[in-house]
Amino acid sequence: MPSEGIPVELDYNIARRVFNVEDFRTAYNGVHKEKTHLLPRLKQSCRSFSCRNIVSYILPFYSILASFYTLRAFLHDVIAGITMSILHVPQGMAYGYLAGLRPINGLYTSFFPPLVYFFFGTSRHISVGTFSVVALLSAAPVDRLAAKFADVNVTNSSTDYVVYDHRLKVAITVTLLSGLFQFLMGLFRLGFLMVYISSPLLGGFTCASALHVIASQLNALFGVKMKRTVGPGILPLDFYNFILVFKKTNVATVTISVICITVLAVFKFLINPKIEAKIHFPFPVEVVVLILATTISHFAQLNQRFGVRIVGSLPQGLPKPVLPDLSLVPSIATDSVIVSFVALATTVSLAKLYASKAVYDVKYTLEMNALGLANIVGSFFQCHAASGALARTSVSYCAGMKSQVASLISCAVLVLVLTVIGPSLESVPMCVLSSIILVSLTGILGQIMDVPKLLRSSVIDAIVWIVTFLATVFIDVPLGLITGLVFSLVTVLCRTQLSTSYELGHIKDTDLYECRTRYATAERIPGIVILRFGGPLYYANSERFQNWVTETVGVDANKVYKELQSKTTVAAPTNPSQDKCSCSSKCCYLSQTLEVAVPEEEPSLRTQLANPTSVRFIVLDISSWTFIDIVGAHTLRDIIRSYKSIDVDLLFTKYQPQVRTTLHNCGLSSHELDKMCFVTLHDAVLYARSHLAAPPPV
């Protein structure tokens, strides 16, 4: 941005004729765009597809790798893949537990979805797998339905296994449904729906969700058995229940938690930033803490001697396929939609961010398909819902990740973990996994610092953030997102309903027009009122628009016309030839006869009627209108005709094609619209001034 002003000698001068839309189209060979029907468009699309193009579209990994991949890029991916797998192991176990399942299910989620995403995804850098917020959302229906299931079933020695089996079926059915929603959104190109989850909405939601995550980890962090609640008000009730059982805290568990959290936090905030500055990726402290804690737990027998809860038995090898239970669909449909939207919003935003950093394109439709397929396949292999993960993606990018080959390397390492190393992780203390989760949430909780920035830049966005945050905290995670989304849409509706509107004045000796209340030099041109209405015209603001036009112009066209009609009969001309006068001379005659016709006790109406033609033109700047609905079109049509009846013409600036189409469909002819519409605001004003200066017709 230039620091100095524009040089005084820098001018521009343009000499051209005044154009309305019809004249401009004639002069410059403009054509109406023909509306293409669906069938011809489908035929045209099919002609552009070859077998190779179809394969490349469905499986984009080959064309992506063929376009840039080298041995050097492969070496970078090997390093990044090993780094990614080091993060996948502790996070997978921790988030599997967070999702209401066993830690092994988190490892499955770290293996199968990334493997599928490699073939179908277009982002080169995101790390698909477990993510805290998505795991928490998946846990909501799992905990709710598992609690109902446990209440119905009789307590016996096999109850725990039966309840876990039910929890697993709920989780994988949620994964299947969310994957189907994501895939169908991509298939039918419904990506535009994602724009309704704005950054303030997502920020407030994820920040509040982090508090729910912390509440869900209190049992493991303190070694207590707190009764979990479900439904609205879950977070305050969780903290209340925790206070009730706090005196039963396991000292050994708390000691381990404090040590782990301290070590993880020191590395994250103090040591790793310095290491990253030198070697470009952080020290994998989570893995080191996991290994040390597992070793100490095994040899010190912390579970047997001090009652420290551990992971327990882990199945060795890859899981057997399990079919989701479709009878659960009615109970989890809403939860699945929320999971799919949040997972998509996170993944697509990450893909967009890193594509911008590395300067390449991602196809959002294919991203939806890829994530949907990853979750659909994962649901048959005991995975909870997967998405892109912020921390892992950032670390992998800094480690030199060049493509999704890094995810393949990570999957290869995870196969080794699942088939060989798995039994060695049975002694991992659960409080260690909860500590990893807790420290990983600091970045998400830090989003609360965005509120002051939002308040300075946009109060409405800040309110959306706060409302979503409070609703998620005090109601529930799914209902909090729905509340925030509805409130966000209401703010959009209110902003369009209360669109900025003001009268413009002409800046002397220029072609510029500015708000009369903000610029003292902006003057009204005699006989012309210039108006600007900033938003679209539709059912919610059409009445306000009509009242604003009447108030600003200072003439109620309908009232004036009715009075003129009623008074004409009182003072009708005796000379029949006067009936054949022009519209302008008729108005002049009416203004003369009104001196006799209007009663003295109506001074305001008398003032209006005494000079009905003091305003001859209304110029309306509607260039910013993105659409107009049928109610708005009828309102505008009525305004045009009512002012025309008292010899006041409306002129427009050039508008969007869809606005023209709606106005035409609501009774205004194409010829009439093209004559009224001018290519610029200045063209319309010059046209009006030329007619005001012209002598009246004889």
Secondary structure, 3 states (H helix, E strand, C coil): CCCCCCCCCCCCCCCCCCCEHHHHHHHCCCCCCCCCCHHHHHHHHHHCCCHHHHHHHHCCHHHHHHHHCCHHHHHHHHHHHHHHHHHHHHHHHHHHHHCCCCHHHHHHHHHHHHHHHHHHCCCCCCCEECCHHHHHHHHHHHHHHHHHHHHHCCCCCCHHHHHHHHHHHHHHHHHHHHHHHHHHHHHCCCHHHHHHCCHHHHHHHHHHHHHHHHHHCHHHHHCCCCCCCCCCCHHHHHHHHHHHHHHHCCHHHHHHHHHHHHHHHHHHHHHHHHHHHHHCCCCCHHHHHHHHHHHHHHHHCHHHHHCCCECCCCCCCCCCCCCCCHHHHHHHHHHHHHHHHHHHHHHHHHHHHHHHHHCCCCCHHHHHHHHHHHHHHHHCCCCCCCEECHHHHHHHHHCCCCCCHHHHHHHHHHHHHHHHHHHHHCCCEHHHHHHHHHHHCHHHHHHHHHHHHHHHHCHHHHHHHHHHHHHHHHCCHHHHHHHHHHHHHHHHHHHHHCCCEEEEEEECCCCCEEECCCCCCEECCCCEEEEEECCCECCCCHHHHHHHHHHHHCCCHHHHHHHHHHHHCCCCCCCHHHHHCCHHHHHHHHHHHHHHHCCCCCHHHHHHHHCCCCCCEEEEECCCCCCECHHHHHHHHHHHHHHHCCCCEEEEECCCHHHHHHHHHCCCCHHHHHHHEECCHHHHHHHHHHHHHCCCCC
